[in-house]
């Protein structure tokens, strides 16, 4: 990916923002624990903050309780084992083992690594039977958790809208390109390998749709407990659900279309030149319209398809090929019917990436300077 494309990539900026917020939370937790509260070994504060900052506010809050319990359990476990056995290889092994066992209990919900790692850190950095030391460790942990939750809630609470929109938008482009290539392939000559390639590409599109569903679910989750005003429209994005269902239908029809080509090849049947040329043109026209995401060209392609269907009886086509002709015509009509609504709302409402806007502004200023304005 080029640097310019990366600057426009919402997934990249989501990752950058999340990394920056995690670093800020860890640093603030350390400063509070070391400077404000004067704790001697404030390492658990940034550790807890890093664990708590998740990709969404909802997950930060919902997982916070379990991680609080897991971290506290690790501190208590390390103190108990260390005071009982002293510092040794056996102590380390037993602390980690018990941490994994305790963390695997259903209540902790997969926090075994948190319990074990916290216990290991406490054992390795020293422990004491002094209640003051134990309370300091627990205070460290509480500071880190509080800072992590506060930073994720207050500092640009994440909304995964851009990533979900980008994932949905790229699917119709890939599908349109595939339909176009089917048209070119039908005109130039279809082979079994080419059919298998088309089928595999529909499977790849299915994977992209699965990823888009996952990102939409994450976007919905990111709106829960999120104080930003724009979060409201993400709590139940019915339009996105309908678009993904339409894309699923279009991909399934495209796979059926490719398989019909393959069945015809396997049976050794040669299509009539008139129908083959006409259908290749229809595929290319429909594919271009899908890539461009324009409604009017799609509607014109559908109208032309209806005209072709109406005129088939007068073409003198071979009777034994009518089932195949009818199958591919139905597939293509279903693809266009599914994609017209996708084109109608395209592009989806994706807010601009702030840094990309700054880059565009800088480029404009450079052009003005070059012109001497």
VOSE-325751 format. One record per residue (C-alpha): residue number from 1; x, y, z. Coordinates in Angstrom, 3 decimals. Layout:
<atom seq="NUM" c1="X" c2="Y" c3="Z"/>
...
END
This chain:
<atom seq="1" c1="0.000" c2="0.000" c3="0.000"/>
<atom seq="2" c1="1.387" c2="3.424" c3="-0.968"/>
<atom seq="3" c1="1.894" c2="6.116" c3="1.630"/>
<atom seq="4" c1="-0.887" c2="8.203" c3="0.116"/>
<atom seq="5" c1="-3.297" c2="5.281" c3="0.208"/>
<atom seq="6" c1="-2.282" c2="4.533" c3="3.786"/>
<atom seq="7" c1="-3.097" c2="8.105" c3="4.809"/>
<atom seq="8" c1="-6.618" c2="7.572" c3="3.464"/>
<atom seq="9" c1="-7.054" c2="4.128" c3="5.006"/>
<atom seq="10" c1="-9.489" c2="4.301" c3="7.974"/>
<atom seq="11" c1="-8.320" c2="0.953" c3="9.338"/>
<atom seq="12" c1="-4.749" c2="2.276" c3="9.511"/>
<atom seq="13" c1="-5.853" c2="5.415" c3="11.372"/>
<atom seq="14" c1="-8.020" c2="3.440" c3="13.771"/>
<atom seq="15" c1="-4.979" c2="1.346" c3="14.638"/>
<atom seq="16" c1="-2.783" c2="4.418" c3="15.023"/>
<atom seq="17" c1="-5.346" c2="6.124" c3="17.259"/>
<atom seq="18" c1="-5.719" c2="3.029" c3="19.408"/>
<atom seq="19" c1="-1.959" c2="2.659" c3="19.839"/>
<atom seq="20" c1="-1.612" c2="6.322" c3="20.753"/>
<atom seq="21" c1="-4.429" c2="6.154" c3="23.303"/>
<atom seq="22" c1="-2.936" c2="3.035" c3="24.871"/>
<atom seq="23" c1="0.455" c2="4.749" c3="25.194"/>
<atom seq="24" c1="-1.175" c2="7.859" c3="26.681"/>
<atom seq="25" c1="-3.147" c2="5.784" c3="29.198"/>
<atom seq="26" c1="-0.057" c2="3.841" c3="30.271"/>
<atom seq="27" c1="1.987" c2="7.032" c3="30.666"/>
<atom seq="28" c1="-0.705" c2="8.842" c3="32.653"/>
<atom seq="29" c1="-1.147" c2="5.811" c3="34.907"/>
<atom seq="30" c1="2.589" c2="5.746" c3="35.622"/>
<atom seq="31" c1="2.713" c2="9.479" c3="36.357"/>
<atom seq="32" c1="-0.272" c2="9.297" c3="38.704"/>
<atom seq="33" c1="1.041" c2="6.246" c3="40.540"/>
<atom seq="34" c1="4.644" c2="7.475" c3="40.810"/>
<atom seq="35" c1="4.315" c2="11.244" c3="41.212"/>
<atom seq="36" c1="0.828" c2="11.902" c3="42.551"/>
<atom seq="37" c1="0.486" c2="8.934" c3="44.916"/>
<atom seq="38" c1="4.213" c2="8.413" c3="45.452"/>
<atom seq="39" c1="4.125" c2="4.641" c3="45.061"/>
<atom seq="40" c1="7.595" c2="3.078" c3="45.055"/>
<atom seq="41" c1="7.020" c2="0.467" c3="42.312"/>
<atom seq="42" c1="4.203" c2="1.785" c3="40.118"/>
<atom seq="43" c1="4.718" c2="-0.745" c3="37.326"/>
<atom seq="44" c1="1.274" c2="-2.327" c3="37.762"/>
<atom seq="45" c1="-0.486" c2="0.942" c3="36.914"/>
<atom seq="46" c1="0.650" c2="1.136" c3="33.244"/>
<atom seq="47" c1="0.310" c2="-2.648" c3="32.981"/>
<atom seq="48" c1="-3.346" c2="-2.488" c3="34.015"/>
<atom seq="49" c1="-3.988" c2="0.523" c3="31.761"/>
<atom seq="50" c1="-2.647" c2="-1.333" c3="28.719"/>
<atom seq="51" c1="-4.869" c2="-4.309" c3="29.494"/>
<atom seq="52" c1="-8.011" c2="-2.200" c3="29.845"/>
<atom seq="53" c1="-7.850" c2="-0.033" c3="26.681"/>
<atom seq="54" c1="-9.873" c2="-1.939" c3="24.081"/>
<atom seq="55" c1="-11.082" c2="-1.153" c3="20.590"/>
<atom seq="56" c1="-14.499" c2="0.047" c3="21.811"/>
<atom seq="57" c1="-15.798" c2="1.841" c3="24.900"/>
<atom seq="58" c1="-18.314" c2="-0.929" c3="25.526"/>
<atom seq="59" c1="-15.636" c2="-3.611" c3="25.592"/>
<atom seq="60" c1="-13.434" c2="-1.460" c3="27.811"/>
<atom seq="61" c1="-16.237" c2="-1.137" c3="30.360"/>
<atom seq="62" c1="-17.614" c2="-4.668" c3="30.023"/>
<atom seq="63" c1="-14.193" c2="-6.289" c3="30.216"/>
<atom seq="64" c1="-12.974" c2="-3.891" c3="32.876"/>
<atom seq="65" c1="-14.648" c2="-5.737" c3="35.752"/>
<atom seq="66" c1="-13.175" c2="-9.083" c3="34.748"/>
<atom seq="67" c1="-9.747" c2="-7.592" c3="34.237"/>
<atom seq="68" c1="-9.906" c2="-5.843" c3="37.601"/>
<atom seq="69" c1="-10.711" c2="-9.163" c3="39.208"/>
<atom seq="70" c1="-8.058" c2="-10.978" c3="37.174"/>
<atom seq="71" c1="-5.336" c2="-8.468" c3="38.028"/>
<atom seq="72" c1="-6.265" c2="-8.414" c3="41.707"/>
<atom seq="73" c1="-6.317" c2="-12.217" c3="41.718"/>
<atom seq="74" c1="-2.833" c2="-12.253" c3="40.207"/>
<atom seq="75" c1="-1.505" c2="-9.858" c3="42.866"/>
<atom seq="76" c1="-3.073" c2="-11.815" c3="45.739"/>
<atom seq="77" c1="-1.944" c2="-15.143" c3="44.287"/>
<atom seq="78" c1="1.659" c2="-13.984" c3="43.862"/>
<atom seq="79" c1="1.755" c2="-12.595" c3="47.392"/>
<atom seq="80" c1="0.357" c2="-15.809" c3="48.861"/>
<atom seq="81" c1="2.672" c2="-18.149" c3="46.956"/>
<atom seq="82" c1="5.713" c2="-15.916" c3="47.460"/>
<atom seq="83" c1="5.209" c2="-15.553" c3="51.200"/>
<atom seq="84" c1="4.681" c2="-19.309" c3="51.483"/>
<atom seq="85" c1="7.642" c2="-20.542" c3="49.425"/>
<atom seq="86" c1="9.962" c2="-17.571" c3="49.011"/>
<atom seq="87" c1="11.519" c2="-16.578" c3="45.701"/>
<atom seq="88" c1="12.574" c2="-19.641" c3="43.700"/>
<atom seq="89" c1="11.987" c2="-21.413" c3="40.404"/>
<atom seq="90" c1="9.235" c2="-23.422" c3="42.097"/>
<atom seq="91" c1="7.525" c2="-20.202" c3="43.197"/>
<atom seq="92" c1="7.544" c2="-18.816" c3="39.661"/>
<atom seq="93" c1="6.261" c2="-22.063" c3="38.151"/>
<atom seq="94" c1="3.528" c2="-22.480" c3="40.765"/>
<atom seq="95" c1="2.402" c2="-18.829" c3="40.491"/>
<atom seq="96" c1="2.076" c2="-19.083" c3="36.722"/>
<atom seq="97" c1="0.335" c2="-22.467" c3="36.875"/>
<atom seq="98" c1="-2.165" c2="-21.361" c3="39.516"/>
<atom seq="99" c1="-2.714" c2="-18.124" c3="37.619"/>
<atom seq="100" c1="-3.641" c2="-20.051" c3="34.472"/>
<atom seq="101" c1="-5.941" c2="-22.360" c3="36.435"/>
<atom seq="102" c1="-7.692" c2="-19.512" c3="38.281"/>
<atom seq="103" c1="-7.996" c2="-17.445" c3="35.114"/>
<atom seq="104" c1="-9.616" c2="-20.364" c3="33.281"/>
<atom seq="105" c1="-12.564" c2="-20.339" c3="35.701"/>
<atom seq="106" c1="-15.819" c2="-19.363" c3="33.923"/>
<atom seq="107" c1="-16.243" c2="-16.159" c3="35.896"/>
<atom seq="108" c1="-12.979" c2="-14.706" c3="34.562"/>
<atom seq="109" c1="-14.038" c2="-15.429" c3="30.962"/>
<atom seq="110" c1="-10.679" c2="-16.104" c3="29.341"/>
<atom seq="111" c1="-8.500" c2="-13.933" c3="31.568"/>
<atom seq="112" c1="-6.073" c2="-16.726" c3="32.450"/>
<atom seq="113" c1="-3.163" c2="-14.934" c3="30.773"/>
<atom seq="114" c1="-3.893" c2="-11.754" c3="32.727"/>
<atom seq="115" c1="-3.905" c2="-13.577" c3="36.069"/>
<atom seq="116" c1="-0.772" c2="-15.583" c3="35.287"/>
<atom seq="117" c1="1.188" c2="-12.637" c3="33.838"/>
<atom seq="118" c1="0.291" c2="-10.366" c3="36.752"/>
<atom seq="119" c1="1.337" c2="-13.044" c3="39.243"/>
<atom seq="120" c1="4.618" c2="-13.532" c3="37.378"/>
<atom seq="121" c1="5.387" c2="-9.795" c3="37.349"/>
<atom seq="122" c1="4.673" c2="-9.454" c3="41.079"/>
<atom seq="123" c1="6.784" c2="-12.513" c3="41.970"/>
<atom seq="124" c1="9.675" c2="-11.350" c3="39.771"/>
<atom seq="125" c1="9.707" c2="-7.790" c3="41.138"/>
<atom seq="126" c1="9.410" c2="-8.737" c3="44.777"/>
<atom seq="127" c1="6.699" c2="-9.387" c3="47.310"/>
<atom seq="128" c1="6.209" c2="-8.948" c3="51.033"/>
<atom seq="129" c1="3.902" c2="-10.104" c3="53.768"/>
<atom seq="130" c1="3.479" c2="-6.458" c3="54.719"/>
<atom seq="131" c1="-0.137" c2="-5.418" c3="54.158"/>
<atom seq="132" c1="1.049" c2="-1.955" c3="53.101"/>
<atom seq="133" c1="2.959" c2="-3.403" c3="50.147"/>
<atom seq="134" c1="-0.051" c2="-5.477" c3="49.094"/>
<atom seq="135" c1="-2.333" c2="-2.426" c3="49.293"/>
<atom seq="136" c1="0.169" c2="-0.419" c3="47.211"/>
<atom seq="137" c1="0.084" c2="-3.080" c3="44.511"/>
<atom seq="138" c1="-3.713" c2="-3.068" c3="44.486"/>
<atom seq="139" c1="-3.722" c2="0.741" c3="44.350"/>
<atom seq="140" c1="-1.345" c2="0.579" c3="41.369"/>
<atom seq="141" c1="-3.780" c2="-1.718" c3="39.629"/>
<atom seq="142" c1="-6.803" c2="0.438" c3="40.418"/>
<atom seq="143" c1="-5.066" c2="3.561" c3="39.079"/>
<atom seq="144" c1="-4.190" c2="1.843" c3="35.806"/>
<atom seq="145" c1="-7.692" c2="0.498" c3="35.283"/>
<atom seq="146" c1="-9.311" c2="3.831" c3="36.068"/>
<atom seq="147" c1="-7.000" c2="5.744" c3="33.742"/>
<atom seq="148" c1="-7.481" c2="3.204" c3="30.929"/>
<atom seq="149" c1="-11.262" c2="3.416" c3="31.094"/>
<atom seq="150" c1="-11.219" c2="7.229" c3="31.366"/>
<atom seq="151" c1="-8.878" c2="7.691" c3="28.393"/>
<atom seq="152" c1="-10.886" c2="5.392" c3="26.133"/>
<atom seq="153" c1="-14.139" c2="7.054" c3="27.170"/>
<atom seq="154" c1="-13.053" c2="10.702" c3="27.017"/>
<atom seq="155" c1="-10.283" c2="10.897" c3="24.399"/>
<atom seq="156" c1="-12.006" c2="10.458" c3="21.009"/>
<atom seq="157" c1="-14.156" c2="7.441" c3="21.919"/>
<atom seq="158" c1="-13.682" c2="5.066" c3="18.970"/>
<atom seq="159" c1="-16.423" c2="4.595" c3="16.392"/>
<atom seq="160" c1="-15.738" c2="1.887" c3="13.820"/>
<atom seq="161" c1="-17.896" c2="3.495" c3="11.145"/>
<atom seq="162" c1="-15.120" c2="4.200" c3="8.657"/>
<atom seq="163" c1="-13.777" c2="0.652" c3="8.712"/>
<atom seq="164" c1="-17.245" c2="-0.849" c3="8.239"/>
<atom seq="165" c1="-18.128" c2="1.528" c3="5.401"/>
<atom seq="166" c1="-14.824" c2="0.909" c3="3.614"/>
<atom seq="167" c1="-15.286" c2="-2.854" c3="3.920"/>
<atom seq="168" c1="-18.785" c2="-2.694" c3="2.403"/>
<atom seq="169" c1="-17.801" c2="-0.279" c3="-0.359"/>
<atom seq="170" c1="-14.943" c2="-2.391" c3="-1.681"/>
<atom seq="171" c1="-17.100" c2="-5.500" c3="-2.179"/>
<atom seq="172" c1="-19.219" c2="-4.124" c3="-5.019"/>
<atom seq="173" c1="-16.087" c2="-2.988" c3="-6.861"/>
<atom seq="174" c1="-14.612" c2="-6.495" c3="-6.720"/>
<atom seq="175" c1="-17.933" c2="-8.035" c3="-7.759"/>
<atom seq="176" c1="-18.319" c2="-5.662" c3="-10.713"/>
<atom seq="177" c1="-14.784" c2="-6.459" c3="-11.876"/>
<atom seq="178" c1="-15.561" c2="-10.180" c3="-11.717"/>
<atom seq="179" c1="-18.767" c2="-9.813" c3="-13.748"/>
<atom seq="180" c1="-16.867" c2="-7.763" c3="-16.354"/>
<atom seq="181" c1="-14.176" c2="-10.422" c3="-16.616"/>
<atom seq="182" c1="-16.846" c2="-13.078" c3="-17.072"/>
<atom seq="183" c1="-18.136" c2="-11.084" c3="-20.036"/>
<atom seq="184" c1="-14.664" c2="-10.777" c3="-21.574"/>
<atom seq="185" c1="-13.965" c2="-14.440" c3="-20.911"/>
<atom seq="186" c1="-17.211" c2="-15.542" c3="-22.506"/>
<atom seq="187" c1="-16.387" c2="-13.502" c3="-25.599"/>
<atom seq="188" c1="-12.761" c2="-14.697" c3="-25.856"/>
<atom seq="189" c1="-13.334" c2="-18.309" c3="-24.829"/>
<atom seq="190" c1="-14.131" c2="-19.979" c3="-21.497"/>
<atom seq="191" c1="-11.909" c2="-22.744" c3="-20.105"/>
<atom seq="192" c1="-12.365" c2="-24.984" c3="-17.054"/>
<atom seq="193" c1="-9.427" c2="-23.258" c3="-15.320"/>
<atom seq="194" c1="-10.976" c2="-19.865" c3="-15.943"/>
<atom seq="195" c1="-14.311" c2="-21.031" c3="-14.539"/>
<atom seq="196" c1="-12.572" c2="-22.371" c3="-11.432"/>
<atom seq="197" c1="-10.785" c2="-19.039" c3="-11.014"/>
<atom seq="198" c1="-14.132" c2="-17.227" c3="-11.155"/>
<atom seq="199" c1="-15.631" c2="-19.580" c3="-8.585"/>
<atom seq="200" c1="-12.648" c2="-19.055" c3="-6.295"/>
<atom seq="201" c1="-13.031" c2="-15.309" c3="-6.584"/>
<atom seq="202" c1="-16.644" c2="-15.596" c3="-5.442"/>
<atom seq="203" c1="-15.350" c2="-17.492" c3="-2.401"/>
<atom seq="204" c1="-12.907" c2="-14.646" c3="-1.789"/>
<atom seq="205" c1="-15.844" c2="-12.242" c3="-1.987"/>
<atom seq="206" c1="-17.682" c2="-14.358" c3="0.595"/>
<atom seq="207" c1="-14.702" c2="-13.900" c3="2.911"/>
<atom seq="208" c1="-14.802" c2="-10.133" c3="2.343"/>
<atom seq="209" c1="-18.513" c2="-10.149" c3="3.194"/>
<atom seq="210" c1="-17.804" c2="-12.113" c3="6.391"/>
<atom seq="211" c1="-15.157" c2="-9.524" c3="7.304"/>
<atom seq="212" c1="-17.631" c2="-6.732" c3="6.569"/>
<atom seq="213" c1="-20.247" c2="-8.359" c3="8.825"/>
<atom seq="214" c1="-17.650" c2="-8.585" c3="11.606"/>
<atom seq="215" c1="-16.709" c2="-4.920" c3="11.163"/>
<atom seq="216" c1="-20.367" c2="-3.886" c3="11.161"/>
<atom seq="217" c1="-20.884" c2="-5.782" c3="14.428"/>
<atom seq="218" c1="-17.822" c2="-4.035" c3="15.822"/>
<atom seq="219" c1="-19.197" c2="-0.674" c3="14.667"/>
<atom seq="220" c1="-22.488" c2="-1.403" c3="16.440"/>
<atom seq="221" c1="-20.573" c2="-2.359" c3="19.578"/>
<atom seq="222" c1="-18.460" c2="0.798" c3="19.321"/>
<atom seq="223" c1="-21.655" c2="2.885" c3="19.523"/>
<atom seq="224" c1="-22.760" c2="1.318" c3="22.798"/>
<atom seq="225" c1="-21.939" c2="3.502" c3="25.826"/>
<atom seq="226" c1="-20.276" c2="5.946" c3="23.415"/>
<atom seq="227" c1="-21.051" c2="9.599" c3="24.309"/>
<atom seq="228" c1="-20.448" c2="10.930" c3="20.780"/>
<atom seq="229" c1="-23.600" c2="12.232" c3="19.081"/>
<atom seq="230" c1="-22.815" c2="10.397" c3="15.836"/>
<atom seq="231" c1="-22.913" c2="7.076" c3="17.717"/>
<atom seq="232" c1="-26.731" c2="7.024" c3="17.706"/>
<atom seq="233" c1="-27.092" c2="6.081" c3="14.054"/>
<atom seq="234" c1="-24.726" c2="3.137" c3="14.465"/>
<atom seq="235" c1="-26.683" c2="1.365" c3="17.189"/>
<atom seq="236" c1="-29.002" c2="-0.329" c3="14.710"/>
<atom seq="237" c1="-27.754" c2="0.200" c3="11.119"/>
<atom seq="238" c1="-30.514" c2="-1.614" c3="9.254"/>
<atom seq="239" c1="-29.355" c2="-0.144" c3="5.935"/>
<atom seq="240" c1="-25.983" c2="-1.840" c3="6.316"/>
<atom seq="241" c1="-27.635" c2="-5.160" c3="7.118"/>
<atom seq="242" c1="-29.768" c2="-4.969" c3="3.978"/>
<atom seq="243" c1="-26.805" c2="-4.029" c3="1.793"/>
<atom seq="244" c1="-24.732" c2="-6.948" c3="3.035"/>
<atom seq="245" c1="-27.626" c2="-9.335" c3="2.452"/>
<atom seq="246" c1="-27.951" c2="-8.016" c3="-1.110"/>
<atom seq="247" c1="-24.222" c2="-8.448" c3="-1.659"/>
<atom seq="248" c1="-24.451" c2="-12.024" c3="-0.377"/>
<atom seq="249" c1="-27.228" c2="-12.705" c3="-2.879"/>
<atom seq="250" c1="-25.289" c2="-11.129" c3="-5.755"/>
<atom seq="251" c1="-22.149" c2="-13.148" c3="-4.997"/>
<atom seq="252" c1="-24.135" c2="-16.391" c3="-4.774"/>
<atom seq="253" c1="-25.783" c2="-15.660" c3="-8.134"/>
<atom seq="254" c1="-22.386" c2="-14.895" c3="-9.671"/>
<atom seq="255" c1="-21.035" c2="-18.222" c3="-8.442"/>
<atom seq="256" c1="-24.053" c2="-19.989" c3="-9.934"/>
<atom seq="257" c1="-23.425" c2="-18.144" c3="-13.193"/>
<atom seq="258" c1="-19.806" c2="-19.331" c3="-13.319"/>
<atom seq="259" c1="-20.784" c2="-22.897" c3="-12.480"/>
<atom seq="260" c1="-23.327" c2="-22.913" c3="-15.320"/>
<atom seq="261" c1="-20.495" c2="-22.008" c3="-17.705"/>
<atom seq="262" c1="-18.521" c2="-24.901" c3="-16.243"/>
<atom seq="263" c1="-21.390" c2="-27.391" c3="-16.577"/>
<atom seq="264" c1="-21.842" c2="-26.394" c3="-20.205"/>
<atom seq="265" c1="-18.150" c2="-26.947" c3="-20.895"/>
<atom seq="266" c1="-18.136" c2="-30.307" c3="-19.127"/>
<atom seq="267" c1="-21.121" c2="-31.451" c3="-21.202"/>
<atom seq="268" c1="-19.392" c2="-30.368" c3="-24.407"/>
<atom seq="269" c1="-22.181" c2="-27.988" c3="-25.410"/>
<atom seq="270" c1="-21.317" c2="-24.963" c3="-27.532"/>
<atom seq="271" c1="-23.490" c2="-21.895" c3="-27.160"/>
<atom seq="272" c1="-24.995" c2="-20.174" c3="-30.160"/>
<atom seq="273" c1="-22.760" c2="-17.295" c3="-31.288"/>
<atom seq="274" c1="-25.640" c2="-14.828" c3="-31.274"/>
<atom seq="275" c1="-26.553" c2="-15.555" c3="-27.668"/>
<atom seq="276" c1="-22.941" c2="-15.768" c3="-26.513"/>
<atom seq="277" c1="-22.043" c2="-12.372" c3="-27.946"/>
<atom seq="278" c1="-25.222" c2="-10.777" c3="-26.650"/>
<atom seq="279" c1="-24.812" c2="-12.211" c3="-23.142"/>
<atom seq="280" c1="-21.119" c2="-11.232" c3="-23.027"/>
<atom seq="281" c1="-22.141" c2="-7.642" c3="-23.788"/>
<atom seq="282" c1="-24.751" c2="-7.773" c3="-21.031"/>
<atom seq="283" c1="-22.200" c2="-9.055" c3="-18.520"/>
<atom seq="284" c1="-19.705" c2="-6.347" c3="-19.410"/>
<atom seq="285" c1="-22.322" c2="-3.613" c3="-19.254"/>
<atom seq="286" c1="-23.650" c2="-4.839" c3="-15.905"/>
<atom seq="287" c1="-20.150" c2="-5.232" c3="-14.459"/>
<atom seq="288" c1="-19.155" c2="-1.700" c3="-15.444"/>
<atom seq="289" c1="-22.324" c2="-0.326" c3="-13.866"/>
<atom seq="290" c1="-21.648" c2="-2.239" c3="-10.638"/>
<atom seq="291" c1="-18.053" c2="-0.960" c3="-10.460"/>
<atom seq="292" c1="-19.199" c2="2.617" c3="-11.090"/>
<atom seq="293" c1="-22.032" c2="2.142" c3="-8.549"/>
<atom seq="294" c1="-24.422" c2="4.126" c3="-10.721"/>
<atom seq="295" c1="-28.127" c2="3.371" c3="-10.693"/>
<atom seq="296" c1="-29.108" c2="4.564" c3="-14.187"/>
<atom seq="297" c1="-26.618" c2="2.333" c3="-16.066"/>
<atom seq="298" c1="-27.753" c2="-0.629" c3="-13.983"/>
<atom seq="299" c1="-31.391" c2="0.078" c3="-14.771"/>
<atom seq="300" c1="-30.558" c2="0.391" c3="-18.474"/>
<atom seq="301" c1="-28.706" c2="-2.925" c3="-18.360"/>
<atom seq="302" c1="-31.718" c2="-4.557" c3="-16.691"/>
<atom seq="303" c1="-34.061" c2="-3.120" c3="-19.324"/>
<atom seq="304" c1="-31.819" c2="-4.452" c3="-22.065"/>
<atom seq="305" c1="-31.746" c2="-7.855" c3="-20.381"/>
<atom seq="306" c1="-35.552" c2="-7.905" c3="-20.333"/>
<atom seq="307" c1="-35.562" c2="-7.079" c3="-24.045"/>
<atom seq="308" c1="-33.183" c2="-9.944" c3="-24.747"/>
<atom seq="309" c1="-35.378" c2="-12.354" c3="-22.778"/>
<atom seq="310" c1="-38.469" c2="-11.198" c3="-24.670"/>
<atom seq="311" c1="-36.794" c2="-11.680" c3="-28.052"/>
<atom seq="312" c1="-35.272" c2="-15.117" c3="-27.394"/>
<atom seq="313" c1="-38.174" c2="-17.013" c3="-28.987"/>
<atom seq="314" c1="-37.510" c2="-15.299" c3="-32.311"/>
<atom seq="315" c1="-33.770" c2="-16.025" c3="-32.426"/>
<atom seq="316" c1="-34.036" c2="-19.671" c3="-33.491"/>
<atom seq="317" c1="-31.742" c2="-20.852" c3="-30.688"/>
<atom seq="318" c1="-31.252" c2="-24.544" c3="-30.088"/>
<atom seq="319" c1="-33.861" c2="-25.977" c3="-27.768"/>
<atom seq="320" c1="-31.447" c2="-28.130" c3="-25.740"/>
<atom seq="321" c1="-29.541" c2="-25.015" c3="-24.606"/>
<atom seq="322" c1="-32.551" c2="-23.104" c3="-23.344"/>
<atom seq="323" c1="-32.196" c2="-24.347" c3="-19.730"/>
<atom seq="324" c1="-28.635" c2="-22.997" c3="-19.632"/>
<atom seq="325" c1="-29.606" c2="-19.744" c3="-21.312"/>
<atom seq="326" c1="-32.481" c2="-19.321" c3="-18.903"/>
<atom seq="327" c1="-30.221" c2="-20.109" c3="-15.931"/>
<atom seq="328" c1="-27.543" c2="-17.532" c3="-16.740"/>
<atom seq="329" c1="-30.115" c2="-14.890" c3="-17.664"/>
<atom seq="330" c1="-31.879" c2="-15.418" c3="-14.341"/>
<atom seq="331" c1="-28.566" c2="-15.259" c3="-12.480"/>
<atom seq="332" c1="-27.595" c2="-11.997" c3="-14.128"/>
<atom seq="333" c1="-31.012" c2="-10.465" c3="-13.563"/>
<atom seq="334" c1="-30.815" c2="-11.403" c3="-9.869"/>
<atom seq="335" c1="-27.324" c2="-9.904" c3="-9.611"/>
<atom seq="336" c1="-28.505" c2="-6.600" c3="-11.052"/>
<atom seq="337" c1="-31.661" c2="-6.609" c3="-8.931"/>
<atom seq="338" c1="-29.552" c2="-7.100" c3="-5.801"/>
<atom seq="339" c1="-27.018" c2="-4.441" c3="-6.755"/>
<atom seq="340" c1="-29.334" c2="-1.620" c3="-7.808"/>
<atom seq="341" c1="-30.052" c2="-0.661" c3="-4.193"/>
<atom seq="342" c1="-26.350" c2="-0.943" c3="-3.360"/>
<atom seq="343" c1="-25.620" c2="1.493" c3="-6.188"/>
<atom seq="344" c1="-28.444" c2="3.764" c3="-5.046"/>
<atom seq="345" c1="-26.817" c2="4.439" c3="-1.668"/>
<atom seq="346" c1="-23.211" c2="4.350" c3="-2.868"/>
<atom seq="347" c1="-20.941" c2="5.781" c3="-1.672"/>
<atom seq="348" c1="-21.954" c2="5.202" c3="1.911"/>
<atom seq="349" c1="-21.627" c2="8.070" c3="4.373"/>
<atom seq="350" c1="-17.982" c2="7.757" c3="5.294"/>
<atom seq="351" c1="-16.667" c2="10.719" c3="7.281"/>
<atom seq="352" c1="-13.363" c2="12.093" c3="5.984"/>
<atom seq="353" c1="-10.135" c2="11.041" c3="7.639"/>
<atom seq="354" c1="-8.872" c2="14.216" c3="9.348"/>
<atom seq="355" c1="-5.215" c2="13.683" c3="8.455"/>
<atom seq="356" c1="-6.093" c2="13.025" c3="4.822"/>
<atom seq="357" c1="-7.899" c2="16.367" c3="4.766"/>
<atom seq="358" c1="-4.784" c2="18.049" c3="6.125"/>
<atom seq="359" c1="-2.658" c2="16.385" c3="3.467"/>
<atom seq="360" c1="-5.011" c2="17.644" c3="0.747"/>
<atom seq="361" c1="-4.829" c2="21.148" c3="2.211"/>
<atom seq="362" c1="-1.019" c2="21.080" c3="2.245"/>
<atom seq="363" c1="-0.962" c2="19.918" c3="-1.385"/>
<atom seq="364" c1="-3.279" c2="22.783" c3="-2.336"/>
<atom seq="365" c1="-1.032" c2="25.297" c3="-0.572"/>
<atom seq="366" c1="2.018" c2="23.946" c3="-2.410"/>
<atom seq="367" c1="0.223" c2="24.344" c3="-5.740"/>
<atom seq="368" c1="-0.709" c2="27.937" c3="-4.858"/>
<atom seq="369" c1="2.874" c2="28.735" c3="-3.925"/>
<atom seq="370" c1="4.122" c2="27.176" c3="-7.166"/>
<atom seq="371" c1="1.752" c2="29.390" c3="-9.140"/>
<atom seq="372" c1="2.938" c2="32.429" c3="-7.196"/>
<atom seq="373" c1="-0.501" c2="33.166" c3="-5.701"/>
END
